[in-house]
């Protein structure tokens, strides 16, 4: 029998130590979740700079609330729930403000060892997928993100979002159909065959 510690057991231990004021344990927990939170929140708010701020806000809330974690859910579900609330609050606050003119960002240096053809094709597919995802409703994008990127079971997604598990299943099913339809349409337009 395998005596390896599961990710959940590690998360619970790190959270408990964080709640007791252990900064090293919190640092490890932060590193474990920072990219997951970033991807999830970015999907909701759509802005990289705001997303970075919300990752910090989320993990600050985790630090301050670690002691009060009841253990009623997985640590990942609890942390993503905090992130979701922060992101939804930020979207609501942003909706009340006048729009800002974005500052153009400097181009990123490609660090891939892939050749130019692979890089261009990968970028094209990624851009196509992002465009297709942007055409989905917020509910469908969130359902896909939680189910496939965060790999949360439907029951945990239901608890996180506040809807029945069967509704989550339905959203994921319809989101996949819509994503496929949008990808097909965008690919046809891109190839000139509207």
N, C-alpha and C positions, 0 to 999 in steps of 0.2 A: 504494500500500500504506500502511496506517495505521501510523504510528510511535508511537502512543499507548502509554503504559506501562500494562500490565494491573494489576488490583488485586493479583494474586499477586506481581508484580514489585515493586510498591510495598510490600507486606507484607514481602517478603524483605529489601528494602533497609532498611526501618524496623527490622526485627528485627536485622539485622546491625549497624546503627548503635547500637541499644540495647545489644547485646552488647558493643560497644566503649565503653559508658558514656555515650552521647549521650542526655541526659535529654529534650531537645526531641523527638528521634525517638521515644523511648518514650512521651512524652505524646501524640503523634499516633497511635501504635499503640493506646494506651489508648483514646482517643476513638473510633477506628475499631471497636473490639471491645466496648466496655463494654455497649452495649445488646443486642448479640447474645448475649453471655455471660449477661446478666441474664435475657433471655427463656428461654434454654436451661436455666439453673440453676433458675429459678423453676418451670419445668415439673417438675423433679425434686424439689425440696425443698418447694415450695408455700408458703413463708413469705417475705414481702417483706424483712423485716429481715435474716434469715439470708442471703437471696440477695444483698443489698447487700454483706454481709461477705465472701461467697464470691467476688464479682466482684473485690474488692480483693485477696483471697488469691490468686486465680487470676493476676491481673496482676502481683502481687508475685513469684509463682513464674516467670512469663514473664520478668520483669526479671532475676531471678537465673539463669535457665536459657537466656537468649537466646544466649549464646555457644556452648552445647552443641547447638543446633538442627542436626540432621544434614541436613535438606533432603529426607528420604525421603518426606515428605508435604507437602500444602499447609500453609501457615502457619495457616490457619483451622482445619484439622483438628487440628493440633498444639495450638493454644490451646484449642479445644473439648474435646480429650482431657484436658487439665489440668483444665479446669472440671468435666468429668464426674467425674473422680477425686475432686476436692474435694467435689462435691455428694454423691456416693455415700458418702464417708467421713462427711460431716455427717449424712446420713440415718441411717447406722448408729449414730453417736454419740448422736443424738437418741433413737433407739429404746431406748437403754440408760438414759435419764433419765426421771424421772417427768414426766408432762405438766404444762405450765405453763398458767395461766389467761391468755388473750390480753387485752391492753389495747386498749380500743376506740380506733380512730383517728379523728381529726377528718375530717369530710367534705371531699372535694376540690371546689374551685371549677371549674365547667365553663368551659372557655375556647373552646369551639367556637362558630363563628358560625352554626351550624345553629339552626333554630327549635325550639321545645319539642317538637313532634310528632316531628321527626327525631331529636332527642336521646333521647327516651323509646324510640322504636323501635330505634335503634342500641344503646341500653343493654340492651333486652330481648333482641335478637338476640345480643349479646355474652354476656349472662348465660346464655342458652340454650345457646350453643356451649360456654361454660366448663363448664356442668353436664354436657353430653354428653361433653366431653373427660375430665372427672373420672370418668366411668363406664367409661372404657377402662382396660385393664391398663396398668401402667407401661411395658411393652415397646411396646405400641401407641402410647401417647402420645409416647414418646421417638422412635419411628420416624417418626411424622408431623411432629414438631417438626424433626428433622434434615433430613428430605426436603423439607418445604415451607417452613418458616420460615428454616432455615439454608441451604436449597438445595444440600445436599451430594449428590453422586452416590452411588448405592448402594454402590459399591466403597469409598468413603471412610467411609460409615456402618458398613460391615462391619468395616473396620479399627479404627474408633473404638470400636465396641461389642464387637468380638471374636467375630463370628459370620460365617458365609458370606454372600456377596452375595445368593444365591438366598433365603436366610432373610430378609434385609432386604426383598427384593421381596415375599415372601409376607406379612411383617408389615405392610408399608405397604398392600398390597391388602386384607387382612383388617381392618386398622385403619380404612380408609376405609369399608368396608361396615358395620362396627360403629358408627362415628360417625354415618353416615347413619341407621341403625336407631334409635340413641339420640335423635338430633335429631327424627326423626319421632314417636317415642313421647312425648318431652317436649312437643313442639308439640301433640299430641293431648290430652295431660293438661292443658296450659295452656288449651286452648280448651274444656275440659270434656267432651271425648269420649273418655275413657279407653278 
